[in-house]
Amino acid sequence: MIPLAYATGCDPGGPLRPTALVLRDAAPPHWARDWPRHTVPGTYAPGWVVHVRP
């Protein structure tokens, strides 16, 4: 597991309120489907995306 939120300085927004979701070749859960989607270029394996809560 990579402590992504800690490493990027993200504010978790309180318990159980994620601000970002990192996925690879998977659809986001229903609660994040309308979040903006950003592809991650130049990774060791293709298909990584970050969904960020608006």
C-alpha beads as a LAMMPS data file, in Angstrom:
LAMMPS data file: protein, C-alpha beads

54 atoms
53 bonds

1 atom types
1 bond types

-500.0 500.0 xlo xhi
-500.0 500.0 ylo yhi
-500.0 500.0 zlo zhi

Masses

1 110.0

Atoms # bond

1 1 1 0.000 0.000 0.000
2 1 1 1.220 3.498 -0.870
3 1 1 0.239 6.352 1.474
4 1 1 -0.780 8.502 -1.480
5 1 1 -2.840 11.094 0.371
6 1 1 -0.062 11.650 2.895
7 1 1 2.632 11.873 0.207
8 1 1 0.657 14.434 -1.826
9 1 1 -0.440 16.516 1.154
10 1 1 -4.167 15.903 0.600
11 1 1 -6.640 16.812 3.293
12 1 1 -8.844 13.750 3.860
13 1 1 -11.863 15.949 4.604
14 1 1 -12.831 13.955 7.678
15 1 1 -13.435 10.294 8.346
16 1 1 -14.716 8.204 5.444
17 1 1 -14.660 11.120 2.995
18 1 1 -12.059 10.348 0.354
19 1 1 -10.918 13.174 -1.874
20 1 1 -9.266 11.033 -4.534
21 1 1 -9.443 7.514 -5.847
22 1 1 -6.617 5.816 -7.768
23 1 1 -7.581 2.909 -10.014
24 1 1 -6.037 0.792 -12.720
25 1 1 -8.217 -0.786 -15.397
26 1 1 -11.293 -0.629 -13.159
27 1 1 -14.497 1.351 -12.986
28 1 1 -14.952 3.649 -10.003
29 1 1 -17.552 2.778 -7.362
30 1 1 -20.986 4.353 -7.748
31 1 1 -20.200 7.164 -5.294
32 1 1 -17.257 8.384 -7.417
33 1 1 -18.589 7.890 -10.943
34 1 1 -19.262 11.601 -11.481
35 1 1 -15.861 12.739 -10.162
36 1 1 -13.449 14.242 -12.714
37 1 1 -11.132 11.591 -14.171
38 1 1 -7.437 12.185 -14.885
39 1 1 -5.206 9.706 -16.693
40 1 1 -1.715 9.097 -15.335
41 1 1 0.844 9.194 -18.164
42 1 1 4.274 7.628 -18.154
43 1 1 3.687 4.896 -15.593
44 1 1 5.342 1.463 -15.577
45 1 1 1.976 -0.073 -16.477
46 1 1 -0.783 1.619 -18.487
47 1 1 -4.356 2.112 -17.343
48 1 1 -3.889 4.197 -14.173
49 1 1 -6.438 6.956 -13.536
50 1 1 -7.139 9.296 -10.637
51 1 1 -10.694 10.367 -9.822
52 1 1 -10.791 13.548 -7.761
53 1 1 -13.767 14.687 -5.725
54 1 1 -15.006 18.039 -7.055

Bonds

1 1 1 2
2 1 2 3
3 1 3 4
4 1 4 5
5 1 5 6
6 1 6 7
7 1 7 8
8 1 8 9
9 1 9 10
10 1 10 11
11 1 11 12
12 1 12 13
13 1 13 14
14 1 14 15
15 1 15 16
16 1 16 17
17 1 17 18
18 1 18 19
19 1 19 20
20 1 20 21
21 1 21 22
22 1 22 23
23 1 23 24
24 1 24 25
25 1 25 26
26 1 26 27
27 1 27 28
28 1 28 29
29 1 29 30
30 1 30 31
31 1 31 32
32 1 32 33
33 1 33 34
34 1 34 35
35 1 35 36
36 1 36 37
37 1 37 38
38 1 38 39
39 1 39 40
40 1 40 41
41 1 41 42
42 1 42 43
43 1 43 44
44 1 44 45
45 1 45 46
46 1 46 47
47 1 47 48
48 1 48 49
49 1 49 50
50 1 50 51
51 1 51 52
52 1 52 53
53 1 53 54
